[in-house]
């Protein structure tokens, strides 16, 4: 995967003043350079990969720096701020819980924890019934792996511990999450890989043309994996490296396969859940319900909180005190998350994402057309989309134009995060769910102009 930094040399840009964007300085802002430089001096280099813009405050689907510049936010802080920035109800919930003097509780019972769990449980389709609150998406994924393996080995002994995941998958940065991931470059630090983590092709229709379920079974045979030894299968509902949903027919065949072989079906919904895909959970597009789902990002209103949701059987495998987390359901985070879910309900943001999603899809297609063959694949579902820059006529990643695309976007008042995915070639577009049509159109128009320039 390509890794680089955006330059810290201020570039003069044409002033911009629209209803939603304002660029009034050079970018990056000269006054911000000491802060940006000092961060690069003190933090690990890995923290230096995002656009060199000092985030200061935000409102709705816009983000501002301290110098008077304003961007349409097409990042949602990496798909987190579903209800936008500075939402008064979420801010009020954070202030209220802090003012109550309750800012940590470990696993001691709190009312706010119960209220949040009830709010999540209320939107779960059966047989999902229990909720375990954690801190990060990686932590939720690790918990899913643990539960799947625990159940598998209880049913079939030590051999029933193979976890099947998918090529190009990203499940997080911790050890188990990266073993489960499908990006080899992220695993080089591990050394000897655990042979009980295996990957099969993800049916994206682009890098894997054959999207039939037969490919899944054929690949397991090639790997020498007996179905009876599989404890679970885990997939992102749409892959984080793009925005491609697993085909519904494939997902339904996978559900039947897991049932037939006693394997746990897990969906990584860290990006997809709570409205991002135009439904409460992304897997609802597929006509199946998993046994476990890892959730994060859009659940929390911007605070560090994640969740595992699962069946009665799986969630009760461990007894009291055997599966905990220091900051599980931190009261301030729980209050923010509850307010976030209440705002999603109150303002119909799931339906809004579904309603405005086709506009994003149309805009992304227009951006791809403007690129005249430089963008090899583009996908959109709900309010998440991806543009993959590839070498013309191939699926080979071409990261340089993707990075240039992001640079020109933030110079013109549209905030994107750095390219991700296979070879660092994918530009993700994921505005807050509160974005309105006029703002979405304006931002997409800017991106279409940029795509036409980078050819």
Buried (B, 14 or more C-beta within 10 A) or exposed (E): BBEEBBEEEBEEBEEBEEEBBBBEBBBBBEBBBEBBEEEBEEEEEEEBBBBBBBBEEBEBBBBBBEBEBBBBBBBBBBBBBBBBBBBEBBBEBBEBBEEEEBEEBEBEEBEBBEBBBEBBEEBBBEEBBBBBBBBBBBBBBBBBBBBBBBBBBEEBEEEBBBBBBBBBBBBBEBBBBBBBBBBEEBBEEEEEEBEBBBBBBBBBEBBBEEBEBEBBBBBBEEEEBEBBBBBBBBBBBBBBBBBBBBBEBBBBBBBEBBEEBBBBBBBBBBBBBBBBBBBBBBBBBBEBBBBBBBBBBBBBBBBBBBBBBBBEBBBEBBEEEEBEBEBBBBBBBBBBBBBBBBBBBEBEBBEBBBEBBEBBBEBBBBBBBBBEEBBBBBBBBBBBBBBBBBBEEEBEBBBBBBBBBBBBBBBBBBBBBBBBBBBBBBBBBBBBBBBEEEBBBBBBBBBBBBBEEBE
